[in-house]
């Protein structure tokens, strides 16, 4: 069985919920628009430039606090409902990081990680990039957390 190659046209994000495990991480669901069904394909993120992080300082890594970056996640398209959605992209930082940066007086600060979304083509032998974005985290003060994907911001008091 073979499937003709088709390239995704665009992607939209929907904010689903704040994660119960890490309440400073927002779950986004991606939906891919294409002329053909992409169900069964796999998408993955890759870097699309250098991340920036005004919260993290030299020496923080020695304590286990890493600068904001992509994890390189991958997802199957249409896994649950044979549609154009893929499972959640968890965007944010753990509460321990938020508390650490606030405790060090680093707010206001922000983080950004340029993200390129890619999809495997026929037989999974190669991939094409189809969407770019910059994931953002904002700690504007000691009470609020902002998370952004696809131009959609989520804010919460935490």
Secondary structure, 3 states (H helix, E strand, C coil): CCCCCCCCCEEEEEEEEECCCCCCEEEEEEEEECCCCCCCCEEEEEECCCCEECCCCCCCHHHCCCCCCCCCCEEEECCCCCCCEEEEEEEECCHHHHHHHHHCCCCCEEEEEEEEEEEECHHHCCEEEEEEEEEEEEECCCCEEEEEECCEEEEEEC
